[in-house]
Amino acid sequence: MNLTSLPKIINWLTNERKMPGISFEMTISYARRSNGVEGADWEERVDFGRLRKERLACLQRKIKEHGLGSMLLYEPGNIRYATGTRFLRFFTATKWYRYALIPKEGTPVLFELAGTESKLRELYTPWVKIRPSIIWDYAESAQDSIIRRWSADIASVLKELGVEDEKVGLDRIDFAAYDGLKNARINVTDGRPALYDAKKIKTDDEKELIKTNAAILDSAYLKVKEMLRIPGVRECDIVSEASKLMFQRGVEDIEVMACASGSHTNPYLREFTDKIVRNGDLVIVDFNVAGQGGYYTDWGRCFVCGDRVSDRQRKLFQHGYEILHGGLEFIRAGVTTKEVIEKLPEHPDEKHSTLTLSQFGHGVGISFYEPPLISRGNSLEFPEKLEKGMSLSLETYVTDELEGARIEEQFFVTDNGIEVLSLVPNDERLLG
């Protein structure tokens, strides 16, 4: 692709368009249809009961297919996916406070914090069984004793569920707890492959939630664009106002609020500061937000502060724009991650043959990063096939002698191409 093709691509966010130069019939469409954020009896919206049932059925099917009898989950997004419950996602993500046992058949058992949290679950979540969690965090000399009690409790519940002699898949665990399970003669193994299989393809209700949350993120970027019309605002001011708006719209958590301006765009400083944004500064904004139902949206935007956009900035942005769309044009169901990464030029960071945050694709769902990954570090040697119904983000980062530009889009994979979720455009002046 070269700049002569840009006029054909610029309008990709306004029409369903067959892209030129592709050997198969490929379309990029725009996910305009979405529903309100509240429940209604007069319109078909998200059916949360159906959402929970379909997710659990899918996970239990994958538990069987992977030769497991059950799964023991600690990661908050996985607990949310399997049980439809939540409690302080970021707080519990680094602690061993709440967990869930998911049998290959039947009702999940949620081990919730004893006291208020357990009482709340018993009142409001009748679709799961509630037991008090046993916590060894920060227990010091009591840790081994508590872990023996915890592992014995797990063993007794596995027996109640009738799967005590089968493998238990784990999503994450610490060394002491792993030893405790082994000492209790519980047959544990890696459960992540089964989880990845279950979460890759989004149900209709999951798609609807992601589209609704994308609309919330749209409004945040429009707010940022408005704030950057007049120089003098700080990076932290932008993050503050955008966060306020998104929480007012109904988001649950904001995991990343990256706002980098001017010199902070090269090298790219992802953590915002109190730097004042000056007239003519290129600004990268990248919000990773868990909205309704805990489903994430993730894409970035570039704007220029004030009334001055330079030819250098246009050249820089258009270079990144070409790179990204060179990959987007090729994506459809049946294409492999290897075939996609081969359409993208090698980024300097990729010389390390590992995952970087500069140029790659990743799944987005009820967890921020989900399979599949599109990266030279793994896709060339171990390709994965893209499937209809996957939710992904594809991104790149380019620099010149002064600044950097971040270009990222989120989309669903379709039979013939992609359905784009990220609808707010970058600064149109960067496209000339």
Secondary structure, DSSP 8 states (H G I E B T S, - for coil): --GGGHHHHHGGGTS-EE-TT-SS--EEEE------SS--SSS----HHHHHHHHHHHHHHHHHHTT-SEEEE-SHHHHHHHHS--S-HHHHHTS---EEEEESSS--EEEE-TTHHHHHHHHH-TTSEEEE----TT-GGGHHHHHHHHHHHHHHHHHHHT-TTS-EEES---HHHHHHHHHTT--EEE-HHHHHHHHHS--HHHHHHHHHHHHHHHHHHHHHHHHTTSTT-BHHHHHHHHHHHHHHHT--EEEEEEEEEGGGBTTB--S--S-B--TT-EEEEEEEEE-GGG-EEEEEEEEE-TT---HHHHHHHHHHHHHHHHHHTT--TT-BHHHHHTTS---GGGGG-S--SSSEEEE-SSSSSEEEEE-TTTTTTS--B--TT-EEEEEEEEE-SS-EEEEEEEEEE-SSEEEE---S---GGGG-
